[in-house]
Amino acid sequence: MRMPLWLRWIISWFFLVPSLQPSFLQISFFNTLLLPTYAEVLDGPASYARGQELFQQGAYEEAATELWKAVLLHGSTPPEQQYSVPDVFQIFMQCYSIQGKTADGFAFVASESFRRGQIDMGKSYLEQAFAVDANSAAAKAVRNEFRSLFEVTVGHDETSASQDDQSLNADLKGKTPEELYEIGSLHFSEKNFEECADVFEISCLRSGGQLGPSCVNAVYCRMMISDYGFNGTQFEKDIARIEDFTRKETSLFRLDYSGMSMKEPFAWRRATSVHPHMMLGYPVDPMFKRYVAESCAFMDEPMARATKAVNSQLPPLPDGLPYDVDAYRETFREEFRDPSAKIRVGFVGAGFNSKAVMYLSHDMFRFFDSERFEIHVFSFGPPDHELFIRHSMRGVDWRERVKANVDYFHDCQGMKNDHIEAAKYIHDHRIHILIEWDGYARQGERAQGLFALRPAPLQMIHQEYIGTSGGLFVDYHFTDLITTPVETQDLFVEKLIYMPNHFFSKGHAYQAEVKKPTYEYTPKDGAYRPEQSRDSKELDPNT
């Protein structure tokens, strides 16, 4: 008679976790007698293979069970049958993430870690669960079940939090860390940085320093209002916090495949708590900035699917996505056998209006050779209000100037929350080179997820974000030798295109309405000339 699955699982769990075994079961000769009887239970490679099979069939719950068994059984697997635990764990987590339940997966691992006596590991995975979903019911249930493990830490932080409560609105008292995070996010969206810095910090303290997004957002908000503390002491603590979180999360979430026969050199289980745009300005180890960007880029493809989610369930990508770059390039090789064929270049951004970058860039579109290039703009942001153009811009509309100097201007606002549709739209226009102008700026407007779907065979990043995108789907990054010295190339995932003078466009030097500077004072000795000033050089197109 075959043993029931639940009983086999309990027996295998006892053999895997010595702390759960009665003392008589820890006697080596007794284990030797028992293990052959239940060899079918302790077959890690079989569990791994079965888990992969169930995953392909879409039976994610059953697959997760088998894959978790494979993770636990790895240590007892003979050397000739060894497999990679990170690979198994990655598929295990995909069983949850593909259902939109990533936080549940981390909560499960946290719970199992606590049961095995691995307290620090359990706390780490519970933190990851809350970082993914601050309101995760599964994570809250695990925290409640093992609340006694947090008594010392939480008691200390609650004291600090209760003291800070005195300066907060009475409505905030007694709120959970997750509830405070939501309130802080609301203040953040309203750019009320002083208020959200306080709320995020209280959320961080109440979570025992475990709710990563609250802890690092508190730092960012303090930076926004230059709250550096007495003699900069708060600044030093804040930068140390950023480095600690990034170091810890990199060790937990980054899978390094370098030197292995893997398609990609690395992978991430989830994004770091720090956002790349925030990280760019912090005086920290530059490699941390690359790691943060990598982690965010790895979430782009799930973000694309999230725009099609139903009841919080992530659907699979449509057939054919991401697009096959090699096949695409082969098609274009045939196209360019015709010497009159034009190179189609697409610019993607949400800031084709009165933004600082557009001030510097909107006139550059006049200088493309129309016989060799066909220029497309895919705009995901809104135009300026006509009253703003009339009164603040004195009738000058930079967006309209761009339209007048490109072949096609595509207003894609309706697709900014549907990145799969946006990728199809760009792909249908057979773009050869697609250039990202937002980087990690303009969250909520930029089409995050678009480039991960590979709508063009060559994809580049330019201007707005000077760090690496971290995305293996971005081929080139525009820069110069001052911004990116040759010895810093390892900080970038992309290949670097070095511009001869500087990477930023300077189209404003040609604008008729930009007046040359005037000066009321000239030194008596005549040694100084206005044309030698920095501003005059900026107005010189040859500079």
C-alpha positions in Angstrom: 0.0 0.0 0.0 1.4 3.4 -1.1 2.0 5.9 1.7 -0.2 9.0 1.6 1.6 12.1 0.3 1.0 14.1 3.5 2.6 11.4 5.7 5.6 11.0 3.4 6.1 14.8 3.5 6.0 14.8 7.3 8.5 11.9 7.6 10.9 13.6 5.1 10.6 16.9 7.1 11.7 15.0 10.2 14.7 13.6 8.6 15.7 17.0 7.1 15.4 19.0 10.3 17.4 17.5 13.2 15.9 20.0 15.7 12.5 18.4 15.1 13.6 14.8 15.6 13.2 13.0 18.9 16.6 12.1 20.4 16.3 8.4 19.5 15.9 9.3 15.8 19.2 11.2 15.8 21.1 7.9 16.4 23.1 7.3 13.3 22.6 3.5 13.0 18.9 3.9 13.5 18.7 6.5 10.7 20.7 4.1 8.5 18.1 1.5 9.0 15.1 3.8 8.3 16.4 5.9 5.3 16.3 3.1 2.7 12.7 2.4 3.6 11.7 6.0 2.7 14.2 6.6 -0.1 11.4 7.6 -2.4 10.7 10.5 -0.1 14.2 11.9 0.0 14.8 12.1 -3.8 15.8 15.7 -4.5 16.4 15.4 -8.2 13.1 13.6 -8.7 11.3 16.4 -6.8 13.1 19.0 -8.9 12.1 17.3 -12.2 8.5 16.8 -11.0 8.4 20.4 -10.0 9.6 21.6 -13.4 7.0 19.4 -15.1 4.2 20.7 -13.0 5.3 24.3 -13.6 5.2 23.8 -17.3 1.7 22.4 -16.9 0.6 25.4 -15.0 0.0 23.5 -11.8 1.8 26.1 -9.7 0.7 25.1 -6.2 1.8 21.5 -6.7 5.0 22.6 -8.4 5.9 24.9 -5.5 5.5 21.9 -3.1 7.8 19.7 -5.1 10.4 22.5 -5.7 10.5 23.4 -2.0 11.2 19.7 -1.3 14.0 19.8 -3.8 15.5 22.9 -2.0 15.4 21.1 1.3 16.7 17.8 0.0 19.7 19.3 -1.8 22.1 18.6 1.1 21.4 14.9 1.1 21.7 14.5 -2.7 24.8 12.5 -4.0 27.4 14.7 -5.7 26.8 13.2 -9.1 23.1 14.2 -8.9 23.6 17.7 -7.5 21.6 20.6 -8.9 21.6 24.4 -8.3 19.6 25.5 -5.3 19.3 29.1 -6.7 17.9 27.7 -9.9 15.3 25.6 -8.0 14.5 28.6 -5.7 14.0 30.9 -8.7 11.4 28.6 -10.3 9.8 28.1 -6.8 9.3 31.8 -6.5 8.0 32.0 -10.0 5.2 29.7 -9.0 4.0 32.5 -6.8 5.0 35.5 -8.9 3.2 34.2 -12.0 0.0 34.1 -9.9 0.7 37.6 -8.5 1.5 36.2 -5.1 5.2 36.9 -4.7 4.7 38.2 -1.2 3.0 34.8 -0.3 6.1 33.0 -1.5 8.5 35.0 0.7 6.1 34.6 3.6 6.0 30.8 3.2 9.8 30.7 3.2 9.9 33.0 6.3 7.5 30.7 8.1 9.5 27.5 7.3 12.7 29.2 8.3 11.2 30.2 11.7 10.0 26.6 12.2 13.5 25.3 11.5 15.0 27.8 14.1 16.7 30.0 11.4 15.4 33.2 13.0 17.5 35.7 11.1 16.7 34.1 7.7 13.0 34.1 8.6 13.1 37.8 9.5 14.9 38.5 6.2 12.3 36.7 4.1 9.4 38.3 6.1 10.9 41.7 5.3 11.0 40.8 1.6 7.4 39.8 1.8 6.4 43.2 3.2 8.6 45.0 0.8 6.7 43.4 -2.1 3.3 44.0 -0.6 3.0 46.1 2.6 -0.5 44.7 3.2 0.2 41.0 2.5 -2.2 38.9 4.5 0.2 35.9 4.4 3.1 38.0 5.7 0.9 39.5 8.5 -0.2 36.0 9.5 3.4 34.8 9.8 4.4 37.8 11.8 1.5 37.3 14.2 2.3 33.5 14.5 5.9 34.2 15.4 5.4 37.5 17.2 7.4 36.4 20.2 10.5 36.3 18.1 10.2 40.1 17.6 9.5 41.1 21.2 12.9 42.6 22.0 13.3 44.5 18.7 9.8 45.7 18.5 9.7 46.8 22.1 12.7 49.0 21.6 11.5 50.5 18.4 8.0 51.1 19.7 9.5 53.2 22.5 11.2 55.4 19.9 8.1 55.4 17.7 5.9 56.4 20.6 8.1 59.3 21.4 8.0 60.5 17.8 4.2 60.0 17.8 3.9 63.1 20.0 4.7 65.3 16.9 2.3 63.5 14.7 -1.4 63.8 14.1 -3.5 61.8 16.6 -5.0 59.8 13.7 -1.6 58.2 13.0 -1.2 56.7 16.5 -1.6 53.0 16.7 -1.2 52.5 13.0 0.7 49.4 11.8 4.0 49.9 9.8 2.2 49.0 6.6 -0.6 51.5 7.2 1.9 54.2 7.9 3.7 53.3 4.7 0.5 53.9 2.7 0.0 57.3 4.5 3.6 58.3 3.9 3.2 57.4 0.2 0.2 59.7 -0.1 2.2 62.6 1.4 5.0 61.7 -1.0 2.7 61.9 -4.0 1.7 65.3 -2.8 5.4 66.3 -2.5 4.9 67.0 1.2 8.4 65.7 2.0 8.6 67.0 5.6 5.5 65.1 6.6 6.3 61.9 4.7 9.8 61.8 6.1 8.3 61.6 9.6 5.7 59.1 8.7 8.1 56.8 6.8 10.6 56.9 9.7 7.9 55.9 12.3 6.8 53.1 9.9 10.5 52.0 9.7 10.9 52.0 13.5 7.7 50.2 14.2 8.7 47.4 11.8 11.9 47.0 13.7 13.8 48.2 10.6 12.3 45.4 8.5 10.0 47.4 6.2 12.7 48.4 3.6 10.7 50.8 1.5 9.7 52.9 4.5 13.2 53.0 5.9 14.9 54.1 2.6 12.0 56.5 1.6 12.5 58.3 4.9 16.1 58.9 3.9 15.1 60.2 0.5 12.5 62.6 1.9 15.0 64.0 4.4 17.4 64.6 1.5 14.6 66.5 -0.4 14.3 69.0 2.5 18.1 69.0 3.3 17.4 67.6 6.8 21.0 66.4 7.6 20.8 66.7 11.3 23.3 68.4 13.7 26.6 68.8 11.9 25.5 66.4 9.3 25.2 63.4 11.7 21.8 62.4 10.4 23.2 62.4 6.8 25.9 60.0 7.8 23.4 57.7 9.5 21.1 57.9 6.5 23.8 57.0 4.0 24.9 54.1 6.2 21.3 52.9 6.2 21.2 53.0 2.4 24.4 51.0 2.1 23.3 48.5 4.7 20.0 47.8 2.9 21.6 47.6 -0.5 24.4 45.3 0.7 22.0 43.0 2.5 19.4 42.9 -0.3 22.0 42.3 -3.0 23.3 39.3 -1.1 19.8 37.9 -0.7 18.3 38.7 -4.1 21.0 38.7 -6.7 22.0 35.5 -8.5 25.4 35.7 -10.1 25.7 33.4 -13.1 29.1 34.6 -14.3 31.4 31.8 -15.3 28.4 29.5 -15.7 26.7 28.2 -18.9 23.7 30.4 -18.4 22.0 32.6 -21.0 22.1 35.6 -18.7 25.1 36.6 -16.4 22.8 37.4 -13.5 19.2 37.4 -12.2 17.3 39.0 -9.4 14.6 37.6 -7.2 13.0 41.0 -6.5 13.9 44.7 -6.6 15.9 46.4 -3.9 14.1 48.8 -1.6 16.1 51.8 -2.9 15.0 53.1 -6.3 17.7 53.8 -9.0 16.7 57.4 -9.4 17.1 58.0 -5.6 20.4 56.0 -5.5 22.0 58.0 -8.3 22.7 61.0 -6.0 23.9 59.2 -2.9 27.7 59.1 -2.1 27.9 55.3 -1.9 29.9 52.6 -3.5 29.1 53.1 -7.3 28.7 49.3 -7.7 25.7 49.5 -5.4 24.1 51.9 -7.9 24.5 49.3 -10.7 23.0 46.6 -8.5 20.0 48.7 -7.6 19.4 49.5 -11.3 19.8 45.8 -12.2 17.2 44.8 -9.7 14.7 47.3 -10.9 15.3 46.4 -14.6 14.6 42.7 -13.8 11.1 43.8 -12.6 10.3 45.5 -15.9 9.0 42.4 -17.7 6.6 41.5 -14.8 5.6 45.2 -14.8 4.6 44.9 -18.4 2.4 41.9 -17.6 1.0 43.8 -14.5 -0.7 46.2 -16.8 -2.9 43.2 -17.9 -3.4 41.7 -14.5 -6.9 40.5 -13.5 -7.7 40.2 -9.8 -4.1 40.7 -8.9 -3.1 37.7 -11.1 -0.2 38.2 -13.5 -1.0 36.7 -16.9 1.7 35.2 -19.1 3.0 37.3 -22.0 1.3 37.0 -25.3 2.9 34.6 -27.8 5.9 36.2 -29.5 6.9 38.5 -26.6 9.6 39.5 -25.9 10.3 39.8 -29.6 13.1 37.7 -31.2 15.9 40.2 -31.7 18.0 37.9 -33.9 15.1 37.2 -36.3 14.3 40.9 -36.3 17.9 41.9 -37.2 18.0 39.3 -40.0 14.9 40.8 -41.6 16.5 44.3 -41.5 19.7 43.0 -43.1 17.6 42.1 -46.1 15.9 45.5 -46.1 19.2 47.3 -46.2 20.3 45.6 -49.4 18.5 48.5 -50.9 20.9 51.5 -50.7 18.1 54.0 -50.4 16.6 52.4 -47.3 16.4 54.7 -44.3 17.3 54.0 -40.7 14.2 54.3 -38.5 15.0 55.9 -35.1 12.5 56.1 -32.4 12.7 58.3 -29.3 10.6 57.2 -26.3 9.8 59.6 -23.4 7.2 61.2 -21.2 8.7 64.6 -21.2 8.0 66.1 -24.6 6.8 69.3 -23.1 8.3 72.2 -21.2 10.9 70.3 -19.2 14.6 71.2 -18.7 15.7 68.3 -20.9 13.5 69.4 -23.7 14.8 72.9 -23.5 18.3 71.5 -24.2 17.1 69.0 -26.8 14.1 70.0 -28.8 16.1 71.7 -31.6 18.4 68.8 -32.2 15.8 67.1 -34.4 16.4 69.7 -37.1 19.9 68.2 -37.7 19.1 64.6 -38.7 19.8 63.9 -42.4 16.3 63.3 -43.8 17.8 61.2 -46.7 19.3 58.7 -44.3 17.0 58.7 -41.3 13.3 58.5 -40.5 12.6 59.9 -37.1 9.8 58.8 -34.8 8.8 60.2 -31.4 6.7 58.0 -29.1 5.4 60.5 -26.4 3.9 59.0 -23.3 3.4 62.3 -21.5 0.8 65.2 -21.9 1.3 68.5 -23.7 1.5 71.7 -21.8 -1.7 73.6 -21.1 -2.4 76.3 -23.7 -2.5 79.0 -21.0 0.9 78.0 -19.7 2.3 78.2 -23.3 0.7 81.6 -23.9 1.7 83.3 -20.6 4.7 81.5 -19.2 6.4 80.4 -22.4 5.5 83.6 -24.3 3.9 81.5 -27.0 6.8 79.1 -27.5 5.7 75.4 -27.6 8.7 73.1 -27.6 6.5 70.0 -28.2 5.2 71.6 -31.4 8.8 72.4 -32.5 9.6 68.7 -32.1 6.6 67.7 -34.2 7.7 70.1 -36.9 11.1 68.5 -37.2 10.4 64.8 -37.0 8.8 62.5 -39.6 6.2 61.0 -37.2 5.1 62.1 -33.7 3.0 59.4 -32.0 0.9 60.5 -29.0 1.0 57.4 -26.9 -0.6 58.7 -23.7 -3.4 56.2 -24.0 -0.8 53.3 -23.9 1.3 54.5 -20.9 -0.4 52.0 -18.7 -0.4 49.2 -21.3 3.2 48.4 -22.1 2.4 45.3 -24.1 0.2 47.3 -26.5 2.9 50.0 -26.7 5.5 47.4 -27.6 3.3 46.0 -30.3 2.7 49.5 -31.6 6.4 50.4 -31.8 7.2 47.0 -33.3 4.6 47.5 -36.0 6.4 50.7 -37.1 9.5 48.6 -37.7 11.8 50.8 -35.7 15.5 49.9 -36.1 16.9 51.9 -33.1 14.8 52.8 -30.1 16.2 55.4 -27.7 15.0 55.8 -24.1 14.8 59.4 -22.9 13.4 58.9 -19.4 15.6 56.3 -17.7 14.2 55.9 -14.2 12.7 59.3 -14.0 8.9 60.2 -14.3 7.6 57.2 -12.4 3.9 56.8 -13.3 4.4 58.3 -16.8 7.4 56.4 -18.2 6.6 53.2 -19.9 8.3 50.9 -17.5 8.2 47.4 -19.0 8.3 48.5 -22.6 12.0 48.0 -23.4 12.0 44.5 -21.7 9.7 43.4 -24.4 12.3 44.2 -27.1 10.2 46.1 -29.6 13.4 47.1 -31.5 16.6 45.2 -32.4 18.8 48.0 -31.0 17.8 49.7 -27.8 19.7 52.6 -26.2 19.5 55.0 -23.2 20.3 58.7 -23.5 20.3 61.9 -21.5 17.8 61.9 -18.6 19.4 59.1 -16.5 23.2 59.1 -16.6 23.7 55.8 -14.7 23.3 52.3 -16.1 19.8 51.1 -16.8 20.8 47.7 -15.4 18.7 46.1 -18.1 20.1 43.3 -20.3 17.7 44.4 -22.9 19.4 47.8 -23.3 22.3 47.5 -25.8 24.1 50.9 -25.6 24.4 53.9 -23.3 25.4 57.4 -24.6 28.1 59.1 -22.5 31.4 61.0 -22.7 34.9 60.6 -21.1 34.2 63.1 -18.4 30.9 61.6 -17.3 32.1 58.0 -17.6 35.9 57.5 -17.5 37.0 54.4 -19.3 37.9 52.7 -16.0 34.3 52.9 -14.8 32.8 50.7 -17.6 32.2 47.8 -15.2 29.5 50.0 -13.6 27.4 49.6 -16.7 25.5 46.7 -18.1 25.3 48.3 -21.6 28.1 48.9 -24.1 29.2 52.6 -24.0 29.0 55.0 -26.9 31.5 57.8 -26.2 30.5 61.2 -27.8 33.4 63.4 -28.8 32.7 66.4 -26.5 29.7 65.7 -24.2 26.8 63.3 -24.3 24.0 65.9 -23.7 22.4 67.6 -26.7 22.8 71.4 -26.8 20.1 72.3 -29.3 19.3 75.4 -27.2 22.4 77.1 -28.6 20.5 77.6 -31.9 17.3 79.0 -30.5 16.5 82.5 -31.7 14.8 83.5 -28.5 17.8 82.7 -26.3 19.5 86.1 -25.8 23.2 86.5 -25.4 24.2 87.6 -21.9 24.8 91.3 -21.2 27.1 92.7 -18.6 27.0 96.0 -16.8 30.6 95.7 -15.6 33.9 95.1 -17.3 37.3 95.1 -15.5 39.3 98.3 -16.0 42.4 96.5 -17.1 40.6 94.9 -20.0 41.8 91.4 -19.1 38.3 90.1 -18.9 36.0 89.9 -21.9 32.3 88.9 -21.9 32.8 86.4 -24.7 35.1 84.4 -22.4 32.3 83.7 -19.9 30.9 80.3 -19.3 27.5 81.4 -20.5 28.9 82.7 -23.8 30.7 79.4 -24.4 27.4 77.5 -23.8 25.8 79.6 -26.5 28.5 78.7 -29.0 27.4 75.7 -31.0 31.1 74.7 -31.5 31.7 74.3 -27.8 
